[in-house]
Each structure stands twice: as C-alpha cells, then as structure tokens.
C-alpha cells in the first residue's frame, strides 16, 4: 500500500498531514514513554489481581488465630481461598465479548467498578457471606482482566518492546502477592483490604491518559481515530507506518467479506488460524497451573510450615519466597525481551520439574539437620517457573490470535487457565492432607515435565514478529516448531 493510498484511506492526504502535525507538537515524549504509559494502567490492574491471589495467605492464618464472626475450618478456608478463582473462567469469556463490543480501554473502565466493590465488601465483612461475595467480585475482575490486559498491551506496543511489557504482567502479579503478604503481616486483614481498594481508583485515573487500542478502532471502521491513536503510541517511523498500512489493509479485506456475528465467530473455531493457537495456549496455560504455581501462592504459609517445619520463621520464609518471585519477574521482563519464547519455556519447565521432584524426594527421606534444604527447593522452584512458565502464556495470549477473533480466542484460553487455577487452589489442601506433600509435589513436578515435552513439539516462536506476521503464518499453515510460527 503506497503513502497516497494510505492518505486516501484515512480520508485525504491533508488529514494525514494534520495528524503528523498534531503528533509532532507533543513529540517531546518518545513512543517508548507513551507505550509505557499505555501499559501502566493494565499492569496496575494485574497488580490488583496479584493482591487477590496473595490475600488469602494472610487472611486465613488471621481468621484461624483470631476467632471472630467469620468461622474457620479446613473446608471454609478452602472456599474463602478458591471462591476468588471460581468466577475467573466465566469472567474471561465475558471479557472476550466485552472487549470486542466496547473496546479494550472501555472494558478496563468497566472492570474497575466491580473490582473496587469487591475490596470494599471484603474490608466491610462481618460474616462469611460478605467475605465470599467480596472474594467472588475480586476474582471475577481478575478473570475479566485476564485476556483483556495482554490484548491491550499487545495492540499498543511495538514488537521489539512487546515481550518486555507483557512480561510486566507476571511481574505485577508477583508484586501484588508480595505487597499483600507484607501489608497483611503487619496489619489486620480488614485494613489490608481497605488499602487494596485504592488501586482500582488509581487504575481508572491512568486510563484517562491513554488512547483506545488502534487495532480495535480500525477494526470498527474508525480509521482516522485508529491512525491517530497508532501514531500517538508509535510515532512516525517507517516500521510503524508499515504496520499501520498492514492493519488498514486487513480491515479492507475484512470489509470485503461478510460480517461475522458472535455465533459465526464461535463456528470459526474450526479455522486453523484460530484452532492451532487455541490448542497451544490451552495446553501451555494448563502446564503452568498444574505445575502448582498458585497452590504455592495461595497457601504459602501452610506449605512452608509443612515443608520446612519449625526451624524457620514461616512468615519470614513466605516473604523471602515472595521477594524472590518479584526479583525473578524483573529478570523475566529483561530476558523475554532478549531471548525467544521457546528456549525460555524449555529451560523453565525442566528446572521447575527438577525443583518439585527434589522437594518431594527430600520430604520422603527427611535427612536430619537439613531443614533449610526444602526452602532452597521452593526458592529454586519460584526462580524456575517465574522466568518462563508463568509469563510466557500471558505474553503469547496477546500475540497469537487473529484480530477478528482475538477477543474470543484470548477469552477461551484464559478461561482455561482459571478453571485449572480453581481446581489447583481448591484441591491443594485436600491433596496434601490425603496423599501427603510428597505425592502432591511430585505430581506438580511430573506435570511440568510432561507439559514442557509437549510444548517442544507445538510451541511457536513469536519474538520480534508483528501481530500481522504471526496471524499470516498461522493462516498459511506454516510449521509451528523452530524460529518460525
């Protein structure tokens, strides 16, 4: 597509020149800074999801040690922890529809409302029902934001920075877990929830400063608005202009085809450009979840207590693990920008498996005077899983689906991870009490190993490729193993 044809697509060359002039007046802020600002609101919302995940680890011990109006027993505790995961899967499916109907930015605004309500209900809880309602709403919003956040970040950042910003999602979750644990270690669970309620308000404020996704605007026929948002985010480099032309060409091709209803989008699941990445992402998410990552996050104190015993302060051990998770999430942001998705997946998966199997073997033999060793295995597990299996599925969820069904594709794959999330969190206490920690941790390690082996044969490499290139390669049926998609 030539420059003049692009100008005609936008309405006229004069309009394009006007957009250039408007953008240059605010050129004192580089595209990287603007993309950072655009990513900050969804990343902060992910931070709140981390608060949700980490909150139960400080809530449950307080309910147990300080009996009050909210009862505590093993079954009630598992429901308080797992109820947040229960609505995450349907939330993902609703999010897929919502982001296509209302746009990515507006959907973020919508999600902030029940998220704020959830934390207010938790802070005001005087009985079990209010607590469960609050946890339900906060979990629902984690589901709503699950597919929404990587899609918005993927559509507003350029390929060379996209992996870095998407890896920031897992960093935000790790930070959220750490902050919830730190605050809850020193403050009551009610005051902790009140502090958590501040962050959805800050997220809404940040959203006012950034544009809607240019990809979504163009897909809705709002070419001029989409181009303006694109240039605001990406500047006027040749690579940016080339990618914008590709987006507009794709829109014109879609316009020449019959419009798809939501029912027809469901039928389109048979298309290889959707079904292939969908199968890959479902398996990838399940590998991560059934490797036990959220069992460790939700039941940190209990797991440390059972694995380490009485030789180490359990709260201190939990904060060490949380801090390590944050540090390794920062490392993941850097290495996801430098290295491909495939090698990180394999390194992470293999060492995740080794650390879990090693922990189970220690618990089986229980050598004397080595109470520090299981904590080392847990720390090694956090390092291994955080650099690959945790961030990579979310990174690729924002990359691999075609534009016309990106909402439903990311929604279905994200809902899968939250179904697995709920199963793992709900069953972890029962597995440890019924089969013991040895079998439970061994099972997590075996799943990590098997899942990594499967990923070796099916996982594509998407680093450094534009979303349009990735979509074209799936559509054309290119081999998915190796450096190509």
N, C-alpha and C positions, 0 to 999 in steps of 0.2 A: 504494500500500500504506500503511495507516494505522499509527500508532505501536502500537496494541494488537495489530494483526495481526502486526507485526514482533516484538512481545514473545511472541506465541504461537508464531511460527516459531522463535524462539530457545529455546523450552521453556516460558517463562512470563514475565510482566512482572517478576516478582520476580528472575529470573535477569538480566534486562537491567539492573535497578537495581543488582544486585550488581556487574555488570561496570562500571557507571558509577562506583560507589564505589571499586572497585579501581583504576580508571584515574585517578581524581581524587587518590588517595593519592600517585601519582607524577607529578602534573601540573606539578611544578617543571621538568620537561623538556618543552619545546614539541614539537608534532608535527613541526616542521621539523627540530629536532635529532634526533629519533628516526628520521625518514626519512633524514637524513644518515648516521646510524649504520648503518641497514639497507643503504644503498647503498655503504658503505665497504668491506665485505668483497668483493662482486663487482667493485668498481672496483679494489681491490688485486690481485685475480686477473687483471684485464685488464692491470694494470701488469706482471705477470709475463709475459703474452703479448707485451707490448712488449719486455721483456728478451729473449725468444726471437727476435723479429724483428730486434733490433739486434745480437744477439750475433755473428752470422756476419760482420758488417762489421769486428769487431775480431779475431775468431778467424782468419779466412783470411789476413790480412797477417802475423800472428804465425807461422802454420804455414809460410807462404812464406819469411819472412825467417829463421826459426829451425828448420831441418830437424830432424825427430825421428822417433819411431816412427810418426807419422801422416803418410802421404805427401801431397804436394801437387802437383797438376796441374790444368788447367782443368776437366776432367771431374769429378775427385774434388771439387774446390772447389764446383762447381755442385750436386753431390749433397749435400754437407755443408750447404749453404745451403737447398736445396729439400726435403730429406728432412723438415724440420720442417713444410713445407706439405702434404706428401703425405697424412698421415692426418687433416688438418683437416676435409676434406669428410665422410668416414665418421664422424668424431667428432661432427660436427653432427647427423647422422641418429641416431646413438646417443643424443645428448643430448636430441633431441626425444622419444624414447621414455622415456628415463630421468627427465626432469623430470615427465612425466605419471604415471609409475609410482611414483616415490619422493618426489616433491615437489621444489620449487625449492631449498630450503635443504639438504636431504639430498644432493641432486645436487652442490651445491657442495662438501660434505664429501668425497663420493666422488672428485671431480675432484682434490682436493688431494693424494691419495695418489700416483697416477702422476706428477703434476707434480713432487712432491718427488723421486721416484725418478729422473725424467729428469735433473734437475740434478745429482743425486749421481753418476749414470753419466757425465755429461759431465765433471764435476770429476775423476773417477777414471779417465778414459780413458787407456789405454796403447796402444791400437791403433784402427784405423779402425772396426772392428765396434762397439766400445763407444761410440765417439763417435756413430755413426749411430743406435744404439739409444737413446742419451740424447736426441738431437735428435728422434727419432721420438716418444718419450713426451712430451716438452715440446710438440711440435707437436700431438699427439693431444689434449692437455689444452686447448690453445688452441682446437681445434675443439669440444671438449665444452663449453667455457665460452662459445663464440661466441653461440649462440641463448639459452643459459641466463641470461646476465647481463642483456641488455636486457629479457627477460621478467620476471625477478625485480624489477628496478628499476622497470619499468613498472607492475607489480602492487602495489608497496609505496609508491609516491609519488603525490601528488595532481596533477591536470592542470596546475596553474599552475607547479609545480616540476619536472614530469617531463622536459621538454626540457632543463633545466639539468643534472639528474643523468645523463640519458642521454648528453648531450654530454660529461660527465665520463669516459665510456668512451674516447672518442678522445683526451682529454687524458691519461688513464692510459697509453694505448699510446705516445703521444709522449714522456711522461716515462720510460717503460720503455726506449725506444730511446735516449734521451739518457743515462740512467744507465748502461746497458750500455756505451755508447761512452766515457763518461767513465772508468768503472772500468777498462775494457779498454785505454784509452790509457796508463794508469799502472801497471796490474798485469797479471800473466800471465793467460792465458785460463783456467787451472785455478783460480786464486784468484778470478777473476771469477765462474766458475760456482759456487764454494762460497758466495760471498756471495748469489748469486741463489737458492740453495736455502733461504735463511732465510725468504723471503717467503711460500711456501705454508704454512709453520707459523704465521706471523702471521695469515694469512687464516683458517685454521681456528679460531684463537683468537677472532677477531672474530665468527665465525658463531655462537658460543655465546651472544652477547649480543643477538641479534636473532630475531624470530619467523619462522615459515614464512609463505609468501605467503598472505594471507587469501583471495585468489581461488581458489587451489588447494585450500585447506582446505574452503571452501564447495562447490567442485565435487565433492569427495569425500564430501559429506554431513555433514561435521564443522562444522555451522552455528555452534554455540556457540564452538568453538575459533577459527573463522574470524572471527566477530564480535569476539572478544576481541583477536585479532591486529590486526584492522582499526582498532578503537578505540585500541589502543596506538600504532599508527602515525599515525593521522589525527585523533585527538581526537573531540569530540562536536559539532562544528559542523553546521549544517543541511545544507550541501553534502555533508559526509561521510556523514551519516545517509541522505541521498537516494541517494547512490551505493551504500551498503551495501544498501539496500532493492532497488535495481536488480539487484545481484548475487544476492540471495536469490530474487527473482522469476525471474531467468534460470535459477537452479538448479531451482526448482519446475517451470518449463516443460520443462526437460530431463528431469526425473524423470518427467513425464507421457509422454515419448517413449521408444521402445525404446532400451535401452543400446547404445552403439556399440562394436564390437570394433575392434582395431587394423586389421584388414583392411577393415572398413567405413569407418574414418577415411581409409584410402587411397582407397577408392572415392569418398568425399565430396569429393575434389579437384575433381570436376565442379561442385560448388556455387559459384555466383557470389561468395558471401561469402568464399570461400577462394581461388578461382582468380584473381579480379581482383587482390586484394592480392599474391598469389604472383607473378603475372606482373610486376607493378610492381616488387616488391622484387628479383626476379632481374635485371631489366634495370638497376635502379639500382645493385646491387652490381657487376654486370659493367662498367658505365660507370666506376665508381670504380677497380676493379682494373686494367682495360685502359688506364686513363689513366697507368699506370706508377708508382703511389704506392709499392708495395712493392719495385719494382725499385730505386727511389731509396733506400729504407730499407735493403735488404739489401746493396746494392753501393755504399754512399755514397762510400767512399774511391776505388774504381775509377772511378766516374762523375765525381767531382770531378777526378781525375787526368787523365781523357781530355778532359773539357770545359774545364777551367781551364788545364791544362798545368803547367809548372814555376814559374810566377810566384808562387804562393801555397802556403803550407804546407797539405798535404792534410788532415791531422788537425785543424788549426785550422778549415779550411773546413767539415769534417764537423760539428764541434761548433757552429759558427755556425749551420749549417742545422738541427741538432737543437734548439738553443736557440730558434730562430725557430719551429720546429714546436710546441714547448711553449707559447710565448707566444701563438701563434695558436690553439692548442687552448683556452687560457684565454679568449681573445676569443670563440671559438665557443661556449663554455659560456654566456657572457653574451648573445650575440646570438641564440642558439637559444631563450632564454627570452623575448627581447623581440620577435623577428620570426618570421614564418611560415616553413614548410619550403620552399614553392615559390620565393619570391624569393631565398632563400639558395642554393638549388640552381642557379638560373639564373645568378646573379652568379658563384658559384664555378666552375661549368662553363665559362662563357665565358672567364673570365680564366685558368683552368687551361689551356685550349686555346691562348690567345694566348701564354702564357709558354713552353709547349713548342714551339710553332711558331717563336717568336722565338729560342729557344735553337738549334733546328736550323738556322735561317737564318744565325745568327752562325757556327756551326761550318762551314757551307758556304762563306761568304765569307771568314771569318777575317781581319777587319780588324786591322792592326798596332797594337801598343801599347794593346790593349783587353782584356787578359787578365781584368780584373775583371768584364767585362760578362756572361760566361756564369754566373759565380757569382751575379750580380744576377738573372738569369733563373731560376736554380734557387731562389733565395730567394723570388722572386715566385711561382713555382710552388708552393712549400710554403705560402705565405700563402693563395693562392687555393684550393688543394684542401683545406686543413685547415679552413677556415671552413664548408665545405658538403659536398662530395662524400665526404669521409671520415666525419664524424659522422652525417650525416642518414640513410643507410641503416640504421645501427645503432639510431638513435633510433626510426625508423619500424618497424623489425622488432619492437620491443616494443609497438607500438601497433595495427597494422592487422589482426592476425589475430583471428578469433573465439575465445572462451575454450575451446570444446570441442575445437578443433584447433590451439590456439596453439603447442603443442609441435611438432607435425609441420610446421606452416606455417613457423615460425621456423627449424626444423631444415633443411628443404629449401632455403629461401632462403639461409641462412647457409652451407650446404654448397656452394652455387653460387659464393659469393664465394671460398671456399677452393680450389675447383677452379681458378677463374680466378687466384687467388693463386699456386698451384703452377705453373701454366702460365707466368705472367709471370716468376716468380723463376727457373724452370728455363731459360727461353728467352732471358732478357735478355742474358747474356754471349754466347751464340751469335748473337743478332741484331746486337749491336754489333760483333762480330768479322767477321760475314759481310756485313752490309749497311751497317755503319758507324753512327756515332752520329747522323748527320743523318737518315737514314731511320727509325731506331728512335724518336728523339724526335718526329719529325714524325708517325709513326704514333700515338704516345700522344696527341698533340695533336688529331689528327683524330677519334680515338675519343671524347675528351672532348666535342668539339663535336657530333658526331652523337648521342651519348647524351643530352646536355643538350637537344637539339632534340626527341628522343623524349619526355623527361620533361615537356616543356612541355605535351604533349597528354594525358598519363596520370597525372601525379603528383597525389595528393590533398593537401589542406591539413588537417592533424590538430592543429595547435597549439591548446591551450586546450580540447580536447574530451575528455570522459571516454572510457575504453575502450569502455563500453557504447554511447555515442553513435556512435563510429566503426563498431562492429560493426553497429549497426542501419542505418546509412546504406549500407554495402556490401550488406547483406541486402536492403534495399529498392530497390537498383539506382539510387541517386542518382548524378547526373553527377559524375564524379571531377575535373573541371577547375574551378579557381577556389577560392574560400574554403571551399566545401563539399566533403565527401568524395564 
